[in-house]
Amino acid sequence: MRKTDVEIIPTLFNHIDFLVVTDKEGYIEYYKVFRSLGSRIVKDPVGLHILELHQHLDEKTSTIMRVLKNKEPIINEKQYLNIFKERTVTVISTTLPIKEGNEVIGAVDINRYIYKSIRDIENSKYEDITKKKNHVFTIDDILTKNDAMIKVKNRTLKAAQTNSPVMIYGETGTGKELIAQSIHNHSLRKDNPFIVQNCSAIPLTLGESTFFGTTRGSFTGAENKMGLFEMADGGTLVLDEINSMDINLQSKLLRTVENESFRRVGGKDLINVDVKLISILNEDIYSVLENNKMRRDLFYRLGVVLIHIPPLRERKEDIPLLVDSFINEYNFKMGKNIKGVSKDVMDLFMEYNWPGNVRELKHVIESVFNFTEDDIIEEEQLPNYIIPKEQEKASRISINSNFCLNDAVDDYEKGYIELALKSSSTITEAAQLLKISRQSLKYKIDTYGIEIK
């Protein structure tokens, strides 16, 4: 793409804060920041691969890589990008494929900051999006009436006021990263980088360079590159699923945490960093230690402040609050006006065990929104696995003005007697199957007028 063509792009949009153009492989050919928010981590990234510049992204989360793969534009998607040393910025990205005939030869990525504190967007068409769905979580986003969760919120606020490492643990889907974001956003580090790294996604051979960076020439193809600790300097680094990290890498992480310094791979200079560490476990702590998934000395260092998130089945009084919140969210996202759930649905929600916790509840609500056209969510619109088999049977039972309990009991008893008789060759055998005397069974057969074949 010619430079003159690139420079026309800003004139086609009302606001652009920075612009990226890559080739078909994802290597940066043009990069320009129109509105700087501090010292750039990489001053001139031209020639770098986009995933080298944004190391916390991958081929599935980078809009540029997805556009290059799928050959379709992505319009107005939120991304968190580490561009400046002083902060992680949240942007609205529009990424378009550059085509030559039918072939995609590159991508252009147009970005706007969406924090009101960074730019005035009062008259922007993105104002509602920013207010309603693109905020970073704070303690106020944790909806609860549960005593244990209220203690978690209080503990979270206290943890935010110190630099001590925090370890958050709980089942999958309980909202552990929400707590991590809340700690960061209620701390003095809130305007500095907030970086999340899923430890299970780090290849064994790249673990050290991912965390500590590399020095040019340290191995074939190595360049001067920051690791996660440098990128998070002054801010917060979240180590998600730390129990999946290679045990050998854990020892190097321990040394860095204790000394607050490290050397890049192949480097000689000691680099000092100021990083608040938050680690997340999706298993019970003691199980992790007993199964040697985590070094005990690293646990003692990272688990200075422990925060346990209870599963949803232990805080069911929060389900109505969460349901209302998710309905409001998907009304906005999908342009609907659903007002709530029926009493039967809420009863099912309160009885269900929720193995996937809050995330599962949210996905159930989203699933229903794809099909319902009514104002109220009804039982038949729920995924089948939510309704237990005994509940399916109960749902076929109805009571009306002609209902009589004695008649219903008689019909129920008559049905079992007929079934026993069909399963037996004699009345005596049927009585033994029903565990009553032959005389009692003969009396009931006569009473109900059951024909014996």
BABADO-642520 format. One record per residue (C-alpha): residue in three letters; residue number from 0; x, y, z. Coordinates in nm, 3 decimals, decimal comma, m for minus. Layout:
% BABADO-642520
[node "ALA"; NUM; [X; Y; Z]]
...
//
This chain:
% BABADO-642520
[node "MET"; 0; [0,000; 0,000; 0,000]]
[node "ARG"; 1; [0,146; 0,333; m0,101]]
[node "LYS"; 2; [0,224; 0,587; 0,170]]
[node "THR"; 3; [0,010; 0,848; m0,007]]
[node "ASP"; 4; [m0,286; 0,610; 0,009]]
[node "VAL"; 5; [m0,229; 0,550; 0,381]]
[node "GLU"; 6; [m0,218; 0,921; 0,458]]
[node "ILE"; 7; [m0,561; 0,969; 0,300]]
[node "ILE"; 8; [m0,721; 0,732; 0,557]]
[node "PRO"; 9; [m0,736; 0,983; 0,849]]
[node "THR"; 10; [m0,937; 1,222; 0,630]]
[node "LEU"; 11; [m1,205; 0,956; 0,585]]
[node "PHE"; 12; [m1,283; 0,923; 0,959]]
[node "ASN"; 13; [m1,396; 1,172; 1,222]]
[node "HIS"; 14; [m1,138; 1,060; 1,477]]
[node "ILE"; 15; [m0,833; 0,835; 1,462]]
[node "ASP"; 16; [m0,595; 0,804; 1,755]]
[node "PHE"; 17; [m0,353; 0,565; 1,591]]
[node "LEU"; 18; [m0,325; 0,376; 1,266]]
[node "VAL"; 19; [m0,152; 0,048; 1,176]]
[node "VAL"; 20; [m0,096; m0,110; 0,835]]
[node "THR"; 21; [0,047; m0,462; 0,800]]
[node "ASP"; 22; [0,139; m0,692; 0,516]]
[node "LYS"; 23; [m0,040; m1,021; 0,453]]
[node "GLU"; 24; [0,169; m1,199; 0,717]]
[node "GLY"; 25; [0,103; m0,943; 0,990]]
[node "TYR"; 26; [0,432; m0,751; 0,977]]
[node "ILE"; 27; [0,391; m0,379; 1,037]]
[node "GLU"; 28; [0,455; m0,158; 0,734]]
[node "TYR"; 29; [0,312; 0,170; 0,865]]
[node "TYR"; 30; [0,244; 0,287; 1,221]]
[node "LYS"; 31; [0,138; 0,632; 1,333]]
[node "VAL"; 32; [0,011; 0,760; 1,669]]
[node "PHE"; 33; [m0,194; 1,077; 1,625]]
[node "ARG"; 34; [m0,264; 1,127; 1,995]]
[node "SER"; 35; [0,008; 1,017; 2,236]]
[node "LEU"; 36; [m0,070; 0,921; 2,594]]
[node "GLY"; 37; [0,286; 0,880; 2,717]]
[node "SER"; 38; [0,614; 0,711; 2,635]]
[node "ARG"; 39; [0,571; 0,440; 2,376]]
[node "ILE"; 40; [0,694; 0,091; 2,468]]
[node "VAL"; 41; [0,828; 0,050; 2,114]]
[node "LYS"; 42; [0,914; 0,383; 1,951]]
[node "ASP"; 43; [0,919; 0,259; 1,592]]
[node "PRO"; 44; [0,751; m0,082; 1,549]]
[node "VAL"; 45; [0,772; m0,087; 1,169]]
[node "GLY"; 46; [0,912; m0,426; 1,071]]
[node "LEU"; 47; [0,783; m0,602; 1,383]]
[node "HIS"; 48; [0,508; m0,860; 1,366]]
[node "ILE"; 49; [0,185; m0,732; 1,521]]
[node "LEU"; 50; [0,197; m1,016; 1,779]]
[node "GLU"; 51; [0,550; m0,910; 1,876]]
[node "LEU"; 52; [0,424; m0,558; 1,942]]
[node "HIS"; 53; [0,118; m0,678; 2,133]]
[node "GLN"; 54; [0,251; m0,990; 2,304]]
[node "HIS"; 55; [m0,062; m1,046; 2,512]]
[node "LEU"; 56; [m0,266; m1,102; 2,193]]
[node "ASP"; 57; [m0,269; m1,411; 1,973]]
[node "GLU"; 58; [m0,410; m1,509; 1,635]]
[node "LYS"; 59; [m0,759; m1,549; 1,782]]
[node "THR"; 60; [m0,771; m1,223; 1,978]]
[node "SER"; 61; [m0,586; m0,986; 1,742]]
[node "THR"; 62; [m0,828; m0,818; 1,500]]
[node "ILE"; 63; [m0,549; m0,783; 1,243]]
[node "MET"; 64; [m0,464; m1,154; 1,244]]
[node "ARG"; 65; [m0,832; m1,251; 1,222]]
[node "VAL"; 66; [m0,893; m1,017; 0,929]]
[node "LEU"; 67; [m0,589; m1,156; 0,745]]
[node "LYS"; 68; [m0,714; m1,512; 0,805]]
[node "ASN"; 69; [m1,089; m1,466; 0,742]]
[node "LYS"; 70; [m1,059; m1,191; 0,477]]
[node "GLU"; 71; [m1,355; m1,008; 0,629]]
[node "PRO"; 72; [m1,359; m0,665; 0,803]]
[node "ILE"; 73; [m1,407; m0,627; 1,177]]
[node "ILE"; 74; [m1,599; m0,315; 1,277]]
[node "ASN"; 75; [m1,588; m0,145; 1,618]]
[node "GLU"; 76; [m1,439; m0,418; 1,838]]
[node "LYS"; 77; [m1,295; m0,342; 2,181]]
[node "GLN"; 78; [m0,929; m0,426; 2,245]]
[node "TYR"; 79; [m0,685; m0,368; 2,531]]
[node "LEU"; 80; [m0,347; m0,265; 2,389]]
[node "ASN"; 81; [m0,011; m0,209; 2,556]]
[node "ILE"; 82; [0,126; 0,087; 2,360]]
[node "PHE"; 83; [0,248; 0,323; 2,631]]
[node "LYS"; 84; [0,464; 0,257; 2,934]]
[node "GLU"; 85; [0,231; 0,462; 3,152]]
[node "ARG"; 86; [m0,093; 0,276; 3,086]]
[node "THR"; 87; [m0,281; 0,005; 2,902]]
[node "VAL"; 88; [m0,532; 0,170; 2,670]]
[node "THR"; 89; [m0,874; 0,047; 2,570]]
[node "VAL"; 90; [m0,961; 0,115; 2,208]]
[node "ILE"; 91; [m1,238; 0,069; 1,955]]
[node "SER"; 92; [m1,075; m0,098; 1,654]]
[node "THR"; 93; [m1,199; m0,113; 1,296]]
[node "THR"; 94; [m0,979; m0,347; 1,094]]
[node "LEU"; 95; [m1,013; m0,380; 0,717]]
[node "PRO"; 96; [m0,850; m0,616; 0,467]]
[node "ILE"; 97; [m0,639; m0,462; 0,190]]
[node "LYS"; 98; [m0,717; m0,646; m0,132]]
[node "GLU"; 99; [m0,554; m0,671; m0,470]]
[node "GLY"; 100; [m0,813; m0,842; m0,685]]
[node "ASN"; 101; [m0,938; m1,134; m0,476]]
[node "GLU"; 102; [m0,614; m1,165; m0,279]]
[node "VAL"; 103; [m0,569; m1,010; 0,067]]
[node "ILE"; 104; [m0,228; m0,841; 0,071]]
[node "GLY"; 105; [m0,250; m0,673; 0,411]]
[node "ALA"; 106; [m0,471; m0,506; 0,672]]
[node "VAL"; 107; [m0,535; m0,153; 0,796]]
[node "ASP"; 108; [m0,623; m0,108; 1,164]]
[node "ILE"; 109; [m0,798; 0,216; 1,269]]
[node "ASN"; 110; [m0,816; 0,279; 1,645]]
[node "ARG"; 111; [m0,985; 0,523; 1,883]]
[node "TYR"; 112; [m0,937; 0,555; 2,259]]
[node "ILE"; 113; [m1,262; 0,508; 2,446]]
[node "TYR"; 114; [m1,180; 0,632; 2,799]]
[node "LYS"; 115; [m1,355; 0,960; 2,874]]
[node "SER"; 116; [m1,062; 1,064; 3,087]]
[node "ILE"; 117; [m0,840; 1,041; 2,777]]
[node "ARG"; 118; [m1,055; 1,213; 2,520]]
[node "ASP"; 119; [m1,386; 1,395; 2,519]]
[node "ILE"; 120; [m1,639; 1,175; 2,342]]
[node "GLU"; 121; [m1,958; 1,347; 2,452]]
[node "ASN"; 122; [m2,072; 1,382; 2,093]]
[node "SER"; 123; [m1,931; 1,053; 1,977]]
[node "LYS"; 124; [m2,150; 0,774; 1,841]]
[node "TYR"; 125; [m1,954; 0,542; 2,072]]
[node "GLU"; 126; [m2,066; 0,716; 2,391]]
[node "ASP"; 127; [m2,336; 0,463; 2,479]]
[node "ILE"; 128; [m2,103; 0,171; 2,407]]
[node "THR"; 129; [m1,842; 0,319; 2,639]]
[node "LYS"; 130; [m2,091; 0,371; 2,917]]
[node "LYS"; 131; [m2,271; 0,042; 2,892]]
[node "LYS"; 132; [m2,027; m0,229; 2,801]]
[node "ASN"; 133; [m1,669; m0,116; 2,761]]
[node "HIS"; 134; [m1,592; m0,005; 3,112]]
[node "VAL"; 135; [m1,324; m0,185; 3,309]]
[node "PHE"; 136; [m1,466; m0,367; 3,609]]
[node "THR"; 137; [m1,468; m0,211; 3,954]]
[node "ILE"; 138; [m1,601; m0,332; 4,287]]
[node "ASP"; 139; [m1,943; m0,183; 4,202]]
[node "ASP"; 140; [m1,982; m0,432; 3,918]]
[node "ILE"; 141; [m1,988; m0,722; 4,166]]
[node "LEU"; 142; [m2,359; m0,778; 4,234]]
[node "THR"; 143; [m2,430; m0,963; 4,556]]
[node "LYS"; 144; [m2,645; m0,999; 4,866]]
[node "ASN"; 145; [m2,441; m1,294; 4,987]]
[node "ASP"; 146; [m2,246; m1,249; 5,312]]
[node "ALA"; 147; [m1,941; m1,439; 5,184]]
[node "MET"; 148; [m1,928; m1,230; 4,866]]
[node "ILE"; 149; [m1,968; m0,907; 5,062]]
[node "LYS"; 150; [m1,660; m1,012; 5,259]]
[node "VAL"; 151; [m1,483; m1,080; 4,927]]
[node "LYS"; 152; [m1,565; m0,724; 4,813]]
[node "ASN"; 153; [m1,432; m0,577; 5,136]]
[node "ARG"; 154; [m1,118; m0,790; 5,113]]
[node "THR"; 155; [m1,072; m0,682; 4,752]]
[node "LEU"; 156; [m1,080; m0,313; 4,845]]
[node "LYS"; 157; [m0,825; m0,368; 5,120]]
[node "ALA"; 158; [m0,598; m0,569; 4,890]]
[node "ALA"; 159; [m0,604; m0,280; 4,643]]
[node "GLN"; 160; [m0,444; m0,045; 4,895]]
[node "THR"; 161; [m0,115; m0,236; 4,929]]
[node "ASN"; 162; [0,154; m0,374; 4,701]]
[node "SER"; 163; [0,133; m0,727; 4,845]]
[node "PRO"; 164; [0,080; m1,013; 4,599]]
[node "VAL"; 165; [m0,276; m1,144; 4,581]]
[node "MET"; 166; [m0,391; m1,496; 4,500]]
[node "ILE"; 167; [m0,751; m1,543; 4,386]]
[node "TYR"; 168; [m0,890; m1,895; 4,373]]
[node "GLY"; 169; [m1,223; m2,054; 4,294]]
[node "GLU"; 170; [m1,405; m2,268; 4,042]]
[node "THR"; 171; [m1,420; m2,185; 3,673]]
[node "GLY"; 172; [m1,670; m1,912; 3,592]]
[node "THR"; 173; [m1,695; m1,755; 3,938]]
[node "GLY"; 174; [m1,554; m1,416; 3,830]]
[node "LYS"; 175; [m1,193; m1,428; 3,943]]
[node "GLU"; 176; [m1,066; m1,189; 3,676]]
[node "LEU"; 177; [m1,340; m0,942; 3,768]]
[node "ILE"; 178; [m1,192; m0,935; 4,118]]
[node "ALA"; 179; [m0,842; m0,889; 3,972]]
[node "GLN"; 180; [m0,959; m0,593; 3,763]]
[node "SER"; 181; [m1,132; m0,444; 4,067]]
[node "ILE"; 182; [m0,811; m0,463; 4,271]]
[node "HIS"; 183; [m0,621; m0,281; 3,997]]
[node "ASN"; 184; [m0,885; m0,014; 3,940]]
[node "HIS"; 185; [m0,916; 0,072; 4,310]]
[node "SER"; 186; [m0,540; 0,100; 4,353]]
[node "LEU"; 187; [m0,294; 0,382; 4,290]]
[node "ARG"; 188; [m0,184; 0,183; 3,984]]
[node "LYS"; 189; [m0,518; 0,223; 3,805]]
[node "ASP"; 190; [m0,377; 0,452; 3,533]]
[node "ASN"; 191; [m0,084; 0,218; 3,464]]
[node "PRO"; 192; [m0,072; m0,110; 3,268]]
[node "PHE"; 193; [m0,305; m0,395; 3,357]]
[node "ILE"; 194; [m0,178; m0,708; 3,181]]
[node "VAL"; 195; [m0,334; m1,054; 3,198]]
[node "GLN"; 196; [m0,137; m1,360; 3,090]]
[node "ASN"; 197; [m0,293; m1,706; 3,074]]
[node "CYS"; 198; [m0,008; m1,930; 3,186]]
[node "SER"; 199; [m0,154; m2,237; 3,014]]
[node "ALA"; 200; [m0,112; m2,060; 2,678]]
[node "ILE"; 201; [0,265; m2,011; 2,713]]
[node "PRO"; 202; [0,470; m2,266; 2,513]]
[node "LEU"; 203; [0,732; m2,433; 2,731]]
[node "THR"; 204; [1,020; m2,309; 2,515]]
[node "LEU"; 205; [0,898; m1,946; 2,519]]
[node "GLY"; 206; [0,816; m1,911; 2,888]]
[node "GLU"; 207; [1,131; m1,729; 2,994]]
[node "SER"; 208; [1,134; m1,489; 2,698]]
[node "THR"; 209; [0,761; m1,418; 2,744]]
[node "PHE"; 210; [0,809; m1,303; 3,102]]
[node "PHE"; 211; [1,155; m1,146; 3,088]]
[node "GLY"; 212; [1,207; m1,043; 2,725]]
[node "THR"; 213; [1,504; m1,103; 2,496]]
[node "THR"; 214; [1,826; m0,936; 2,387]]
[node "ARG"; 215; [1,926; m0,911; 2,022]]
[node "GLY"; 216; [2,154; m1,198; 1,924]]
[node "SER"; 217; [2,087; m1,410; 2,233]]
[node "PHE"; 218; [1,963; m1,684; 2,001]]
[node "THR"; 219; [1,887; m1,715; 1,632]]
[node "GLY"; 220; [1,633; m1,450; 1,531]]
[node "ALA"; 221; [1,623; m1,287; 1,877]]
[node "GLU"; 222; [1,556; m0,913; 1,893]]
[node "ASN"; 223; [1,548; m0,661; 2,175]]
[node "LYS"; 224; [1,203; m0,723; 2,312]]
[node "MET"; 225; [1,026; m0,646; 2,638]]
[node "GLY"; 226; [0,878; m0,922; 2,846]]
[node "LEU"; 227; [0,560; m0,904; 3,049]]
[node "PHE"; 228; [0,733; m0,774; 3,363]]
[node "GLU"; 229; [0,876; m0,473; 3,180]]
[node "MET"; 230; [0,547; m0,407; 3,006]]
[node "ALA"; 231; [0,362; m0,414; 3,340]]
[node "ASP"; 232; [0,615; m0,193; 3,521]]
[node "GLY"; 233; [0,427; 0,046; 3,751]]
[node "GLY"; 234; [0,105; m0,150; 3,703]]
[node "THR"; 235; [m0,046; m0,493; 3,760]]
[node "LEU"; 236; [0,045; m0,831; 3,611]]
[node "VAL"; 237; [m0,219; m1,105; 3,639]]
[node "LEU"; 238; [m0,099; m1,465; 3,609]]
[node "ASP"; 239; [m0,410; m1,662; 3,518]]
[node "GLU"; 240; [m0,411; m2,042; 3,569]]
[node "ILE"; 241; [m0,069; m2,021; 3,731]]
[node "ASN"; 242; [m0,112; m2,385; 3,838]]
[node "SER"; 243; [m0,058; m2,480; 3,471]]
[node "MET"; 244; [0,284; m2,308; 3,453]]
[node "ASP"; 245; [0,590; m2,529; 3,401]]
[node "ILE"; 246; [0,753; m2,604; 3,736]]
[node "ASN"; 247; [1,099; m2,498; 3,610]]
[node "LEU"; 248; [0,966; m2,160; 3,500]]
[node "GLN"; 249; [0,810; m2,119; 3,844]]
[node "SER"; 250; [1,155; m2,114; 4,006]]
[node "LYS"; 251; [1,266; m1,828; 3,779]]
[node "LEU"; 252; [0,944; m1,643; 3,851]]
[node "LEU"; 253; [1,007; m1,685; 4,225]]
[node "ARG"; 254; [1,350; m1,527; 4,195]]
[node "THR"; 255; [1,207; m1,227; 4,010]]
[node "VAL"; 256; [0,926; m1,179; 4,261]]
[node "GLU"; 257; [1,166; m1,189; 4,556]]
[node "ASN"; 258; [1,428; m0,959; 4,404]]
[node "GLU"; 259; [1,193; m0,732; 4,206]]
[node "SER"; 260; [1,451; m0,749; 3,928]]
[node "PHE"; 261; [1,562; m0,977; 3,643]]
[node "ARG"; 262; [1,773; m0,998; 3,330]]
[node "ARG"; 263; [1,641; m1,041; 2,980]]
[node "VAL"; 264; [1,724; m1,368; 2,806]]
[node "GLY"; 265; [2,082; m1,318; 2,686]]
[node "GLY"; 266; [2,110; m0,985; 2,868]]
[node "LYS"; 267; [2,368; m0,868; 3,122]]
[node "ASP"; 268; [2,195; m0,567; 3,274]]
[node "LEU"; 269; [1,974; m0,608; 3,579]]
[node "ILE"; 270; [1,628; m0,455; 3,524]]
[node "ASN"; 271; [1,433; m0,334; 3,827]]
[node "VAL"; 272; [1,054; m0,337; 3,810]]
[node "ASP"; 273; [0,764; m0,231; 4,029]]
[node "VAL"; 274; [0,476; m0,471; 3,958]]
[node "LYS"; 275; [0,180; m0,581; 4,167]]
[node "LEU"; 276; [0,126; m0,951; 4,107]]
[node "ILE"; 277; [m0,216; m1,114; 4,108]]
[node "SER"; 278; [m0,226; m1,490; 4,050]]
[node "ILE"; 279; [m0,539; m1,688; 3,972]]
[node "LEU"; 280; [m0,609; m2,055; 4,043]]
[node "ASN"; 281; [m0,907; m2,250; 3,908]]
[node "GLU"; 282; [m0,847; m2,538; 4,151]]
[node "ASP"; 283; [m0,841; m2,578; 4,525]]
[node "ILE"; 284; [m0,512; m2,446; 4,664]]
[node "TYR"; 285; [m0,437; m2,753; 4,872]]
[node "SER"; 286; [m0,507; m2,986; 4,582]]
[node "VAL"; 287; [m0,266; m2,786; 4,366]]
[node "LEU"; 288; [0,008; m2,812; 4,629]]
[node "GLU"; 289; [m0,051; m3,181; 4,704]]
[node "ASN"; 290; [m0,032; m3,267; 4,333]]
[node "ASN"; 291; [0,290; m3,065; 4,291]]
[node "LYS"; 292; [0,138; m2,833; 4,033]]
[node "MET"; 293; [0,288; m2,537; 4,215]]
[node "ARG"; 294; [0,605; m2,490; 4,415]]
[node "ARG"; 295; [0,527; m2,435; 4,780]]
[node "ASP"; 296; [0,786; m2,157; 4,811]]
[node "LEU"; 297; [0,622; m1,974; 4,517]]
[node "PHE"; 298; [0,280; m2,021; 4,675]]
[node "TYR"; 299; [0,401; m1,872; 5,004]]
[node "ARG"; 300; [0,538; m1,571; 4,812]]
[node "LEU"; 301; [0,238; m1,513; 4,585]]
[node "GLY"; 302; [m0,033; m1,611; 4,832]]
[node "VAL"; 303; [0,028; m1,328; 5,079]]
[node "VAL"; 304; [m0,335; m1,217; 5,038]]
[node "LEU"; 305; [m0,577; m1,502; 4,963]]
[node "ILE"; 306; [m0,923; m1,436; 4,820]]
[node "HIS"; 307; [m1,163; m1,727; 4,768]]
[node "ILE"; 308; [m1,459; m1,678; 4,534]]
[node "PRO"; 309; [m1,752; m1,902; 4,637]]
[node "PRO"; 310; [m1,936; m2,098; 4,364]]
[node "LEU"; 311; [m2,278; m1,977; 4,252]]
[node "ARG"; 312; [m2,452; m2,275; 4,418]]
[node "GLU"; 313; [m2,339; m2,132; 4,754]]
[node "ARG"; 314; [m2,473; m1,782; 4,682]]
[node "LYS"; 315; [m2,807; m1,852; 4,515]]
[node "GLU"; 316; [m2,963; m1,539; 4,660]]
[node "ASP"; 317; [m2,756; m1,352; 4,400]]
[node "ILE"; 318; [m2,918; m1,532; 4,104]]
[node "PRO"; 319; [m3,211; m1,284; 4,064]]
[node "LEU"; 320; [m2,966; m0,991; 4,068]]
[node "LEU"; 321; [m2,743; m1,154; 3,810]]
[node "VAL"; 322; [m3,036; m1,254; 3,586]]
[node "ASP"; 323; [m3,166; m0,896; 3,580]]
[node "SER"; 324; [m2,817; m0,766; 3,503]]
[node "PHE"; 325; [m2,762; m1,009; 3,215]]
[node "ILE"; 326; [m3,108; m0,939; 3,072]]
[node "ASN"; 327; [m3,031; m0,566; 3,070]]
[node "GLU"; 328; [m2,695; m0,634; 2,903]]
[node "TYR"; 329; [m2,838; m0,849; 2,625]]
[node "ASN"; 330; [m3,137; m0,619; 2,573]]
[node "PHE"; 331; [m2,879; m0,354; 2,488]]
[node "LYS"; 332; [m2,658; m0,580; 2,278]]
[node "MET"; 333; [m2,939; m0,746; 2,081]]
[node "GLY"; 334; [m3,190; m0,463; 2,063]]
[node "LYS"; 335; [m3,464; m0,646; 2,255]]
[node "ASN"; 336; [m3,698; m0,553; 2,540]]
[node "ILE"; 337; [m3,723; m0,864; 2,754]]
[node "LYS"; 338; [m3,851; m0,773; 3,099]]
[node "GLY"; 339; [m3,759; m1,079; 3,302]]
[node "VAL"; 340; [m3,813; m1,451; 3,359]]
[node "SER"; 341; [m4,123; m1,637; 3,468]]
[node "LYS"; 342; [m4,159; m1,771; 3,821]]
[node "ASP"; 343; [m4,112; m2,128; 3,691]]
[node "VAL"; 344; [m3,783; m2,030; 3,524]]
[node "MET"; 345; [m3,658; m1,855; 3,836]]
[node "ASP"; 346; [m3,750; m2,162; 4,044]]
[node "LEU"; 347; [m3,548; m2,379; 3,804]]
[node "PHE"; 348; [m3,254; m2,141; 3,826]]
[node "MET"; 349; [m3,267; m2,155; 4,206]]
[node "GLU"; 350; [m3,275; m2,537; 4,205]]
[node "TYR"; 351; [m3,006; m2,593; 3,940]]
[node "ASN"; 352; [m2,651; m2,663; 4,062]]
[node "TRP"; 353; [m2,466; m2,430; 3,815]]
[node "PRO"; 354; [m2,139; m2,624; 3,768]]
[node "GLY"; 355; [m2,022; m2,348; 3,530]]
[node "ASN"; 356; [m2,114; m2,082; 3,787]]
[node "VAL"; 357; [m2,187; m1,720; 3,688]]
[node "ARG"; 358; [m2,041; m1,767; 3,339]]
[node "GLU"; 359; [m2,284; m2,054; 3,274]]
[node "LEU"; 360; [m2,581; m1,845; 3,393]]
[node "LYS"; 361; [m2,478; m1,563; 3,160]]
[node "HIS"; 362; [m2,449; m1,801; 2,865]]
[node "VAL"; 363; [m2,793; m1,950; 2,938]]
[node "ILE"; 364; [m2,946; m1,601; 2,927]]
[node "GLU"; 365; [m2,760; m1,525; 2,603]]
[node "SER"; 366; [m2,883; m1,854; 2,455]]
[node "VAL"; 367; [m3,246; m1,772; 2,535]]
[node "PHE"; 368; [m3,211; m1,425; 2,380]]
[node "ASN"; 369; [m3,131; m1,586; 2,045]]
[node "PHE"; 370; [m3,473; m1,750; 2,026]]
[node "THR"; 371; [m3,734; m1,572; 2,236]]
[node "GLU"; 372; [m3,963; m1,304; 2,097]]
[node "ASP"; 373; [m4,170; m1,267; 2,415]]
[node "ASP"; 374; [m4,138; m1,017; 2,699]]
[node "ILE"; 375; [m4,088; m1,291; 2,959]]
[node "ILE"; 376; [m3,850; m1,586; 2,936]]
[node "GLU"; 377; [m4,043; m1,912; 2,977]]
[node "GLU"; 378; [m3,933; m2,264; 3,073]]
[node "GLU"; 379; [m3,964; m2,410; 2,721]]
[node "GLN"; 380; [m3,703; m2,161; 2,595]]
[node "LEU"; 381; [m3,432; m2,288; 2,830]]
[node "PRO"; 382; [m3,161; m2,536; 2,726]]
[node "ASN"; 383; [m3,279; m2,891; 2,796]]
[node "TYR"; 384; [m3,001; m2,970; 3,042]]
[node "ILE"; 385; [m3,127; m2,702; 3,283]]
[node "ILE"; 386; [m3,453; m2,892; 3,339]]
[node "PRO"; 387; [m3,405; m3,214; 3,542]]
[node "LYS"; 388; [m3,596; m3,524; 3,427]]
[node "GLU"; 389; [m3,817; m3,526; 3,732]]
[node "GLN"; 390; [m3,897; m3,161; 3,664]]
[node "GLU"; 391; [m3,994; m3,250; 3,306]]
[node "LYS"; 392; [m4,245; m3,498; 3,445]]
[node "ALA"; 393; [m4,375; m3,250; 3,699]]
[node "SER"; 394; [m4,419; m2,987; 3,427]]
[node "ARG"; 395; [m4,679; m3,215; 3,260]]
[node "ILE"; 396; [m4,896; m3,214; 3,576]]
[node "SER"; 397; [m5,158; m2,942; 3,593]]
[node "ILE"; 398; [m5,431; m2,838; 3,836]]
[node "ASN"; 399; [m5,763; m2,691; 3,726]]
[node "SER"; 400; [m6,110; m2,640; 3,869]]
[node "ASN"; 401; [m6,199; m3,008; 3,813]]
[node "PHE"; 402; [m5,895; m3,141; 4,000]]
[node "CYS"; 403; [m5,949; m3,382; 4,293]]
[node "LEU"; 404; [m5,651; m3,512; 4,487]]
[node "ASN"; 405; [m5,823; m3,840; 4,583]]
[node "ASP"; 406; [m5,902; m3,914; 4,218]]
[node "ALA"; 407; [m5,542; m3,830; 4,119]]
[node "VAL"; 408; [m5,405; m4,069; 4,384]]
[node "ASP"; 409; [m5,649; m4,342; 4,272]]
[node "ASP"; 410; [m5,541; m4,300; 3,907]]
[node "TYR"; 411; [m5,176; m4,318; 4,010]]
[node "GLU"; 412; [m5,234; m4,636; 4,214]]
[node "LYS"; 413; [m5,445; m4,795; 3,939]]
[node "GLY"; 414; [m5,167; m4,734; 3,686]]
[node "TYR"; 415; [m4,910; m4,917; 3,896]]
[node "ILE"; 416; [m5,146; m5,210; 3,962]]
[node "GLU"; 417; [m5,211; m5,250; 3,588]]
[node "LEU"; 418; [m4,837; m5,236; 3,520]]
[node "ALA"; 419; [m4,769; m5,503; 3,786]]
[node "LEU"; 420; [m5,037; m5,730; 3,643]]
[node "LYS"; 421; [m4,895; m5,698; 3,292]]
[node "SER"; 422; [m4,550; m5,784; 3,428]]
[node "SER"; 423; [m4,672; m6,095; 3,615]]
[node "SER"; 424; [m4,836; m6,422; 3,522]]
[node "THR"; 425; [m5,053; m6,445; 3,838]]
[node "ILE"; 426; [m5,216; m6,215; 4,094]]
[node "THR"; 427; [m4,984; m6,359; 4,358]]
[node "GLU"; 428; [m4,676; m6,258; 4,161]]
[node "ALA"; 429; [m4,819; m5,909; 4,105]]
[node "ALA"; 430; [m4,885; m5,872; 4,478]]
[node "GLN"; 431; [m4,527; m5,973; 4,555]]
[node "LEU"; 432; [m4,403; m5,716; 4,301]]
[node "LEU"; 433; [m4,612; m5,442; 4,465]]
[node "LYS"; 434; [m4,514; m5,568; 4,814]]
[node "ILE"; 435; [m4,875; m5,598; 4,933]]
[node "SER"; 436; [m5,085; m5,903; 5,027]]
[node "ARG"; 437; [m5,278; m6,098; 4,765]]
[node "GLN"; 438; [m5,605; m6,013; 4,943]]
[node "SER"; 439; [m5,527; m5,638; 4,934]]
[node "LEU"; 440; [m5,444; m5,653; 4,565]]
[node "LYS"; 441; [m5,762; m5,851; 4,483]]
[node "TYR"; 442; [m5,968; m5,591; 4,673]]
[node "LYS"; 443; [m5,809; m5,302; 4,478]]
[node "ILE"; 444; [m5,857; m5,482; 4,143]]
[node "ASP"; 445; [m6,228; m5,518; 4,219]]
[node "THR"; 446; [m6,255; m5,158; 4,348]]
[node "TYR"; 447; [m6,097; m5,006; 4,037]]
[node "GLY"; 448; [m6,273; m5,244; 3,801]]
[node "ILE"; 449; [m5,950; m5,367; 3,647]]
[node "GLU"; 450; [m5,992; m5,646; 3,397]]
[node "ILE"; 451; [m5,750; m5,939; 3,431]]
[node "LYS"; 452; [m5,650; m6,094; 3,099]]
//
